[in-house]
């Protein structure tokens, strides 16, 4: 079975940085899309960033463009989200998710993310 495990969350001061990791097992990985979602307090889950395989295309939520970077290590089946210059509104539980098969459009538009990690908390303070 497909399993995703997030790590790297924690408390960080506004303007600071941290790196989230997602370890994937039980999947071909290099033929799938991996996305990062977040759920802020009182909000619904929203797609933040994603990386699509095999073409390697990435996409970002407008509010994080220029601040967050998604990357992957296909040999190790790892996906990362680098959060730079974090803001208070970045406070959320962050999840990684997997959708099988490559996407033809932005991987943030996919509706078939069926495998989810347990989430990791990011708390931004002023």
PyMOL commands that place a pseudoatom at each C-alpha (Angstrom):
pseudoatom trace, name=CA, resn=UNK, resi=1, chain=A, elem=C, hetatm=0, pos=[0.000, 0.000, 0.000]
pseudoatom trace, name=CA, resn=UNK, resi=2, chain=A, elem=C, hetatm=0, pos=[1.060, 3.575, -0.619]
pseudoatom trace, name=CA, resn=UNK, resi=3, chain=A, elem=C, hetatm=0, pos=[2.314, 5.379, 2.445]
pseudoatom trace, name=CA, resn=UNK, resi=4, chain=A, elem=C, hetatm=0, pos=[3.388, 9.001, 2.872]
pseudoatom trace, name=CA, resn=UNK, resi=5, chain=A, elem=C, hetatm=0, pos=[5.090, 10.350, 5.976]
pseudoatom trace, name=CA, resn=UNK, resi=6, chain=A, elem=C, hetatm=0, pos=[5.717, 14.056, 6.543]
pseudoatom trace, name=CA, resn=UNK, resi=7, chain=A, elem=C, hetatm=0, pos=[8.339, 15.528, 8.812]
pseudoatom trace, name=CA, resn=UNK, resi=8, chain=A, elem=C, hetatm=0, pos=[10.128, 18.797, 9.456]
pseudoatom trace, name=CA, resn=UNK, resi=9, chain=A, elem=C, hetatm=0, pos=[7.361, 20.929, 10.895]
pseudoatom trace, name=CA, resn=UNK, resi=10, chain=A, elem=C, hetatm=0, pos=[7.783, 23.109, 13.930]
pseudoatom trace, name=CA, resn=UNK, resi=11, chain=A, elem=C, hetatm=0, pos=[7.695, 26.639, 15.247]
pseudoatom trace, name=CA, resn=UNK, resi=12, chain=A, elem=C, hetatm=0, pos=[9.386, 29.387, 13.283]
pseudoatom trace, name=CA, resn=UNK, resi=13, chain=A, elem=C, hetatm=0, pos=[9.520, 33.156, 13.528]
pseudoatom trace, name=CA, resn=UNK, resi=14, chain=A, elem=C, hetatm=0, pos=[8.021, 35.263, 10.758]
pseudoatom trace, name=CA, resn=UNK, resi=15, chain=A, elem=C, hetatm=0, pos=[10.634, 35.804, 8.077]
pseudoatom trace, name=CA, resn=UNK, resi=16, chain=A, elem=C, hetatm=0, pos=[12.383, 32.561, 8.888]
pseudoatom trace, name=CA, resn=UNK, resi=17, chain=A, elem=C, hetatm=0, pos=[12.642, 29.284, 7.006]
pseudoatom trace, name=CA, resn=UNK, resi=18, chain=A, elem=C, hetatm=0, pos=[12.098, 25.578, 7.421]
pseudoatom trace, name=CA, resn=UNK, resi=19, chain=A, elem=C, hetatm=0, pos=[12.037, 22.497, 5.227]
pseudoatom trace, name=CA, resn=UNK, resi=20, chain=A, elem=C, hetatm=0, pos=[9.305, 19.889, 5.127]
pseudoatom trace, name=CA, resn=UNK, resi=21, chain=A, elem=C, hetatm=0, pos=[9.938, 16.354, 3.912]
pseudoatom trace, name=CA, resn=UNK, resi=22, chain=A, elem=C, hetatm=0, pos=[7.620, 13.681, 2.565]
pseudoatom trace, name=CA, resn=UNK, resi=23, chain=A, elem=C, hetatm=0, pos=[8.798, 10.083, 2.313]
pseudoatom trace, name=CA, resn=UNK, resi=24, chain=A, elem=C, hetatm=0, pos=[6.830, 7.945, -0.140]
pseudoatom trace, name=CA, resn=UNK, resi=25, chain=A, elem=C, hetatm=0, pos=[6.674, 4.163, -0.247]
pseudoatom trace, name=CA, resn=UNK, resi=26, chain=A, elem=C, hetatm=0, pos=[4.586, 1.628, -2.151]
pseudoatom trace, name=CA, resn=UNK, resi=27, chain=A, elem=C, hetatm=0, pos=[4.341, 3.725, -5.326]
pseudoatom trace, name=CA, resn=UNK, resi=28, chain=A, elem=C, hetatm=0, pos=[6.149, 3.960, -8.650]
pseudoatom trace, name=CA, resn=UNK, resi=29, chain=A, elem=C, hetatm=0, pos=[6.620, 7.632, -7.656]
pseudoatom trace, name=CA, resn=UNK, resi=30, chain=A, elem=C, hetatm=0, pos=[8.244, 8.782, -10.893]
pseudoatom trace, name=CA, resn=UNK, resi=31, chain=A, elem=C, hetatm=0, pos=[4.916, 8.393, -12.695]
pseudoatom trace, name=CA, resn=UNK, resi=32, chain=A, elem=C, hetatm=0, pos=[2.851, 10.187, -10.049]
pseudoatom trace, name=CA, resn=UNK, resi=33, chain=A, elem=C, hetatm=0, pos=[2.067, 13.700, -8.883]
pseudoatom trace, name=CA, resn=UNK, resi=34, chain=A, elem=C, hetatm=0, pos=[2.924, 14.716, -5.332]
pseudoatom trace, name=CA, resn=UNK, resi=35, chain=A, elem=C, hetatm=0, pos=[1.300, 17.780, -3.803]
pseudoatom trace, name=CA, resn=UNK, resi=36, chain=A, elem=C, hetatm=0, pos=[1.578, 19.730, -0.597]
pseudoatom trace, name=CA, resn=UNK, resi=37, chain=A, elem=C, hetatm=0, pos=[-1.670, 20.882, 0.976]
pseudoatom trace, name=CA, resn=UNK, resi=38, chain=A, elem=C, hetatm=0, pos=[-2.245, 22.893, 4.096]
pseudoatom trace, name=CA, resn=UNK, resi=39, chain=A, elem=C, hetatm=0, pos=[-5.130, 23.434, 6.464]
pseudoatom trace, name=CA, resn=UNK, resi=40, chain=A, elem=C, hetatm=0, pos=[-5.034, 26.651, 8.445]
pseudoatom trace, name=CA, resn=UNK, resi=41, chain=A, elem=C, hetatm=0, pos=[-7.159, 27.100, 11.577]
pseudoatom trace, name=CA, resn=UNK, resi=42, chain=A, elem=C, hetatm=0, pos=[-10.786, 27.531, 10.573]
pseudoatom trace, name=CA, resn=UNK, resi=43, chain=A, elem=C, hetatm=0, pos=[-9.993, 26.919, 6.902]
pseudoatom trace, name=CA, resn=UNK, resi=44, chain=A, elem=C, hetatm=0, pos=[-10.368, 24.045, 4.472]
pseudoatom trace, name=CA, resn=UNK, resi=45, chain=A, elem=C, hetatm=0, pos=[-7.438, 22.257, 2.910]
pseudoatom trace, name=CA, resn=UNK, resi=46, chain=A, elem=C, hetatm=0, pos=[-5.804, 24.140, 0.061]
pseudoatom trace, name=CA, resn=UNK, resi=47, chain=A, elem=C, hetatm=0, pos=[-3.187, 23.043, -2.426]
pseudoatom trace, name=CA, resn=UNK, resi=48, chain=A, elem=C, hetatm=0, pos=[0.089, 24.876, -1.837]
pseudoatom trace, name=CA, resn=UNK, resi=49, chain=A, elem=C, hetatm=0, pos=[2.529, 23.333, -4.271]
pseudoatom trace, name=CA, resn=UNK, resi=50, chain=A, elem=C, hetatm=0, pos=[3.034, 20.214, -6.330]
pseudoatom trace, name=CA, resn=UNK, resi=51, chain=A, elem=C, hetatm=0, pos=[5.481, 18.420, -8.551]
pseudoatom trace, name=CA, resn=UNK, resi=52, chain=A, elem=C, hetatm=0, pos=[4.420, 16.271, -11.465]
pseudoatom trace, name=CA, resn=UNK, resi=53, chain=A, elem=C, hetatm=0, pos=[6.264, 13.242, -12.780]
pseudoatom trace, name=CA, resn=UNK, resi=54, chain=A, elem=C, hetatm=0, pos=[7.623, 12.299, -15.198]
pseudoatom trace, name=CA, resn=UNK, resi=55, chain=A, elem=C, hetatm=0, pos=[7.884, 15.813, -16.665]
pseudoatom trace, name=CA, resn=UNK, resi=56, chain=A, elem=C, hetatm=0, pos=[8.961, 17.450, -13.392]
pseudoatom trace, name=CA, resn=UNK, resi=57, chain=A, elem=C, hetatm=0, pos=[6.667, 20.451, -13.751]
pseudoatom trace, name=CA, resn=UNK, resi=58, chain=A, elem=C, hetatm=0, pos=[5.817, 22.330, -10.577]
pseudoatom trace, name=CA, resn=UNK, resi=59, chain=A, elem=C, hetatm=0, pos=[3.109, 24.751, -9.552]
pseudoatom trace, name=CA, resn=UNK, resi=60, chain=A, elem=C, hetatm=0, pos=[2.456, 27.014, -6.590]
pseudoatom trace, name=CA, resn=UNK, resi=61, chain=A, elem=C, hetatm=0, pos=[-0.349, 28.798, -4.859]
pseudoatom trace, name=CA, resn=UNK, resi=62, chain=A, elem=C, hetatm=0, pos=[-0.058, 32.495, -5.748]
pseudoatom trace, name=CA, resn=UNK, resi=63, chain=A, elem=C, hetatm=0, pos=[0.472, 33.545, -2.136]
pseudoatom trace, name=CA, resn=UNK, resi=64, chain=A, elem=C, hetatm=0, pos=[3.589, 31.381, -1.780]
pseudoatom trace, name=CA, resn=UNK, resi=65, chain=A, elem=C, hetatm=0, pos=[5.221, 32.014, -5.156]
pseudoatom trace, name=CA, resn=UNK, resi=66, chain=A, elem=C, hetatm=0, pos=[8.731, 33.320, -4.711]
pseudoatom trace, name=CA, resn=UNK, resi=67, chain=A, elem=C, hetatm=0, pos=[8.866, 32.065, -1.126]
pseudoatom trace, name=CA, resn=UNK, resi=68, chain=A, elem=C, hetatm=0, pos=[8.295, 28.295, -1.268]
pseudoatom trace, name=CA, resn=UNK, resi=69, chain=A, elem=C, hetatm=0, pos=[10.191, 25.762, -3.369]
pseudoatom trace, name=CA, resn=UNK, resi=70, chain=A, elem=C, hetatm=0, pos=[9.073, 22.192, -4.062]
pseudoatom trace, name=CA, resn=UNK, resi=71, chain=A, elem=C, hetatm=0, pos=[11.624, 19.592, -5.089]
pseudoatom trace, name=CA, resn=UNK, resi=72, chain=A, elem=C, hetatm=0, pos=[12.020, 15.841, -5.258]
pseudoatom trace, name=CA, resn=UNK, resi=73, chain=A, elem=C, hetatm=0, pos=[14.619, 13.131, -5.101]
pseudoatom trace, name=CA, resn=UNK, resi=74, chain=A, elem=C, hetatm=0, pos=[13.148, 10.415, -7.270]
pseudoatom trace, name=CA, resn=UNK, resi=75, chain=A, elem=C, hetatm=0, pos=[15.806, 7.842, -6.452]
pseudoatom trace, name=CA, resn=UNK, resi=76, chain=A, elem=C, hetatm=0, pos=[15.014, 8.174, -2.759]
pseudoatom trace, name=CA, resn=UNK, resi=77, chain=A, elem=C, hetatm=0, pos=[11.266, 8.767, -3.273]
pseudoatom trace, name=CA, resn=UNK, resi=78, chain=A, elem=C, hetatm=0, pos=[11.381, 11.978, -1.284]
pseudoatom trace, name=CA, resn=UNK, resi=79, chain=A, elem=C, hetatm=0, pos=[9.534, 15.247, -1.851]
pseudoatom trace, name=CA, resn=UNK, resi=80, chain=A, elem=C, hetatm=0, pos=[10.474, 18.460, -0.092]
pseudoatom trace, name=CA, resn=UNK, resi=81, chain=A, elem=C, hetatm=0, pos=[8.876, 21.819, 0.500]
pseudoatom trace, name=CA, resn=UNK, resi=82, chain=A, elem=C, hetatm=0, pos=[11.244, 24.624, 1.400]
pseudoatom trace, name=CA, resn=UNK, resi=83, chain=A, elem=C, hetatm=0, pos=[9.415, 27.435, 3.166]
pseudoatom trace, name=CA, resn=UNK, resi=84, chain=A, elem=C, hetatm=0, pos=[11.268, 30.745, 3.048]
pseudoatom trace, name=CA, resn=UNK, resi=85, chain=A, elem=C, hetatm=0, pos=[10.288, 34.138, 4.430]
pseudoatom trace, name=CA, resn=UNK, resi=86, chain=A, elem=C, hetatm=0, pos=[7.329, 32.621, 6.217]
pseudoatom trace, name=CA, resn=UNK, resi=87, chain=A, elem=C, hetatm=0, pos=[4.364, 34.743, 7.193]
pseudoatom trace, name=CA, resn=UNK, resi=88, chain=A, elem=C, hetatm=0, pos=[1.808, 34.407, 9.958]
pseudoatom trace, name=CA, resn=UNK, resi=89, chain=A, elem=C, hetatm=0, pos=[-0.762, 33.195, 7.443]
pseudoatom trace, name=CA, resn=UNK, resi=90, chain=A, elem=C, hetatm=0, pos=[1.463, 30.227, 6.625]
pseudoatom trace, name=CA, resn=UNK, resi=91, chain=A, elem=C, hetatm=0, pos=[0.543, 28.707, 9.979]
pseudoatom trace, name=CA, resn=UNK, resi=92, chain=A, elem=C, hetatm=0, pos=[-1.207, 25.431, 9.182]
pseudoatom trace, name=CA, resn=UNK, resi=93, chain=A, elem=C, hetatm=0, pos=[-0.998, 21.693, 9.198]
pseudoatom trace, name=CA, resn=UNK, resi=94, chain=A, elem=C, hetatm=0, pos=[0.856, 20.686, 6.049]
pseudoatom trace, name=CA, resn=UNK, resi=95, chain=A, elem=C, hetatm=0, pos=[0.079, 17.421, 4.266]
pseudoatom trace, name=CA, resn=UNK, resi=96, chain=A, elem=C, hetatm=0, pos=[1.650, 15.678, 1.335]
pseudoatom trace, name=CA, resn=UNK, resi=97, chain=A, elem=C, hetatm=0, pos=[-0.566, 13.717, -1.018]
pseudoatom trace, name=CA, resn=UNK, resi=98, chain=A, elem=C, hetatm=0, pos=[-0.157, 11.478, -4.060]
pseudoatom trace, name=CA, resn=UNK, resi=99, chain=A, elem=C, hetatm=0, pos=[-2.205, 11.166, -7.229]
pseudoatom trace, name=CA, resn=UNK, resi=100, chain=A, elem=C, hetatm=0, pos=[-1.433, 8.213, -9.502]
pseudoatom trace, name=CA, resn=UNK, resi=101, chain=A, elem=C, hetatm=0, pos=[-0.367, 8.875, -13.049]
pseudoatom trace, name=CA, resn=UNK, resi=102, chain=A, elem=C, hetatm=0, pos=[0.980, 12.022, -14.694]
pseudoatom trace, name=CA, resn=UNK, resi=103, chain=A, elem=C, hetatm=0, pos=[-1.078, 15.191, -15.003]
pseudoatom trace, name=CA, resn=UNK, resi=104, chain=A, elem=C, hetatm=0, pos=[-1.708, 16.917, -18.311]
pseudoatom trace, name=CA, resn=UNK, resi=105, chain=A, elem=C, hetatm=0, pos=[-2.309, 20.301, -16.675]
pseudoatom trace, name=CA, resn=UNK, resi=106, chain=A, elem=C, hetatm=0, pos=[-1.226, 21.871, -13.407]
pseudoatom trace, name=CA, resn=UNK, resi=107, chain=A, elem=C, hetatm=0, pos=[-0.948, 19.288, -10.682]
pseudoatom trace, name=CA, resn=UNK, resi=108, chain=A, elem=C, hetatm=0, pos=[-2.773, 21.700, -8.381]
pseudoatom trace, name=CA, resn=UNK, resi=109, chain=A, elem=C, hetatm=0, pos=[-5.891, 21.226, -10.500]
pseudoatom trace, name=CA, resn=UNK, resi=110, chain=A, elem=C, hetatm=0, pos=[-6.061, 17.469, -10.015]
pseudoatom trace, name=CA, resn=UNK, resi=111, chain=A, elem=C, hetatm=0, pos=[-8.979, 16.060, -8.076]
pseudoatom trace, name=CA, resn=UNK, resi=112, chain=A, elem=C, hetatm=0, pos=[-7.619, 12.541, -7.592]
pseudoatom trace, name=CA, resn=UNK, resi=113, chain=A, elem=C, hetatm=0, pos=[-5.192, 12.911, -4.704]
pseudoatom trace, name=CA, resn=UNK, resi=114, chain=A, elem=C, hetatm=0, pos=[-6.139, 9.754, -2.887]
pseudoatom trace, name=CA, resn=UNK, resi=115, chain=A, elem=C, hetatm=0, pos=[-3.145, 9.014, -0.688]
pseudoatom trace, name=CA, resn=UNK, resi=116, chain=A, elem=C, hetatm=0, pos=[-2.352, 11.326, 2.211]
pseudoatom trace, name=CA, resn=UNK, resi=117, chain=A, elem=C, hetatm=0, pos=[0.197, 11.659, 4.946]
pseudoatom trace, name=CA, resn=UNK, resi=118, chain=A, elem=C, hetatm=0, pos=[-0.629, 12.358, 8.556]
pseudoatom trace, name=CA, resn=UNK, resi=119, chain=A, elem=C, hetatm=0, pos=[0.379, 16.012, 8.419]
pseudoatom trace, name=CA, resn=UNK, resi=120, chain=A, elem=C, hetatm=0, pos=[3.011, 18.117, 10.117]
pseudoatom trace, name=CA, resn=UNK, resi=121, chain=A, elem=C, hetatm=0, pos=[2.339, 21.345, 12.006]
pseudoatom trace, name=CA, resn=UNK, resi=122, chain=A, elem=C, hetatm=0, pos=[3.937, 24.634, 11.027]
pseudoatom trace, name=CA, resn=UNK, resi=123, chain=A, elem=C, hetatm=0, pos=[3.449, 27.466, 13.514]
pseudoatom trace, name=CA, resn=UNK, resi=124, chain=A, elem=C, hetatm=0, pos=[4.655, 30.934, 12.554]
pseudoatom trace, name=CA, resn=UNK, resi=125, chain=A, elem=C, hetatm=0, pos=[5.037, 33.512, 15.291]
pseudoatom trace, name=CA, resn=UNK, resi=126, chain=A, elem=C, hetatm=0, pos=[5.670, 37.238, 15.235]
for i in range(1, 126): cmd.bond("trace and resi %d" % i, "trace and resi %d" % (i + 1))
show_as sticks, trace
zoom trace
